[in-house]
Amino acid sequence: MPIGLQLEGWLEVVPQVLLRSALLCYWVNRPKRWLNVVLGILFFVAMALPLLGFLIRPHSRRQCRGTDPIKSSPSKPGL
């Protein structure tokens, strides 16, 4: 993998981790009611999104039934 792509991923992940750890350290050292509510809501949203994706996924499969992109594409010589 090229070093540019690795640095691009690093620049996305490391600040997120540092900000999240700073927020959690602040929360542990200075518990506040509003922060409990906000973090609780974020937790439930984070848990609900994969569940919603799991529940919605079968509907998209039914819509595409009968169409196989591999079989319907013309075969190209030399591939």
C-alpha positions in Angstrom: 0.0 0.0 0.0 1.4 3.4 -0.9 2.7 5.6 1.9 0.3 8.4 0.8 -2.8 6.3 1.4 -1.4 5.2 4.8 -0.8 8.8 5.9 -4.3 9.8 4.6 -5.9 7.0 6.8 -3.6 8.0 9.7 -4.7 11.7 9.5 -8.4 10.5 9.7 -8.1 8.0 12.5 -5.6 9.5 15.0 -7.4 12.9 15.6 -10.7 11.0 16.0 -9.1 8.7 18.6 -7.4 11.6 20.5 -10.6 13.7 20.6 -12.7 10.7 21.8 -10.2 9.8 24.5 -10.0 13.5 25.6 -13.8 13.6 25.8 -14.0 10.4 27.8 -11.2 11.6 30.2 -13.1 14.9 30.7 -16.3 12.9 31.3 -14.7 10.6 33.9 -13.0 13.5 35.8 -15.9 15.9 35.7 -19.2 14.0 35.4 -22.0 16.3 34.3 -25.6 15.5 33.6 -25.7 17.1 30.1 -22.6 15.1 29.1 -24.3 11.9 30.4 -27.3 12.6 28.2 -25.3 13.5 25.1 -23.0 10.5 25.3 -26.0 8.2 26.1 -27.9 9.4 23.0 -24.7 9.0 20.8 -24.3 5.5 22.2 -27.8 4.5 21.3 -27.6 6.0 17.9 -24.3 4.2 17.3 -26.0 0.9 18.3 -29.1 1.5 16.3 -27.4 2.2 13.0 -26.0 -1.3 12.4 -29.4 -2.8 13.6 -31.3 -0.6 11.1 -28.8 -1.6 8.3 -29.4 -5.2 9.2 -33.2 -4.8 9.1 -33.2 -2.8 5.8 -30.7 -5.1 3.9 -33.1 -7.9 3.1 -35.4 -5.4 1.3 -32.7 -4.4 -1.1 -32.0 -8.0 -1.9 -35.6 -8.7 -2.8 -35.6 -5.7 -5.2 -32.6 -7.1 -7.1 -33.8 -10.7 -7.3 -33.5 -12.2 -10.7 -30.7 -9.9 -11.8 -27.2 -11.2 -11.5 -24.6 -8.6 -12.6 -22.0 -11.2 -13.3 -24.2 -13.3 -15.6 -25.9 -10.4 -17.3 -22.6 -8.7 -18.3 -21.2 -9.7 -21.7 -18.0 -11.7 -21.4 -14.9 -9.8 -22.7 -12.2 -11.8 -24.4 -8.9 -11.7 -22.7 -10.1 -11.3 -19.2 
